[in-house]
Amino acid sequence: MQHLRLVGVHDDGTHLLLSGAGGEMFQLPIDEALRTASRSTAKPRADRPAVPMSPRDIQARIRAGATAADVAELSGMPLAKVERYEGPVLAEREYVAQQARKVEVAAPSPAMMSTGLRSATTRRR
């Protein structure tokens, strides 16, 4: 089997340009099978090395939307240990949501209703 290296995307946007060890060039059509394969990043746990993470890294990933289970799998840490650092982030998220719920939204003024939002904001500039 020959190893190929990605050179870039063809100008037409429908092919990848690849080069071989001897400098020969190849085109690979970008089709649905390639798109599906490129999206499939899940590998068996044994093939994936553990990623060491500090508590700050764990919390940053959870703030970015990862679950504790996701982080535990990626880091190789036990789920219970990751959940220790998840608590403060979830509490922070809940606090921000509570603060947002307390904000009162005023009804539009009669001037804004009659002139429309665009003209009312234009006048304020």
Sequence and secondary structure as in RCSB ss.txt:
>XXXX:A:sequence
MQHLRLVGVHDDGTHLLLSGAGGEMFQLPIDEALRTASRSTAKPRADRPAVPMSPRDIQARIRAGATAADVAELS
GMPLAKVERYEGPVLAEREYVAQQARKVEVAAPSPAMMSTGLRSATTRRR
>XXXX:A:secstr
    EEEEE TTSSEEEEE TTS EEEEE  HHHHHHHH     GGGS      HHHHHHHHHTT  HHHHHHHH
T  HHHHHHHHHHHHHHHHHHHHHHHH       HHHHHH HHHHHHHH 
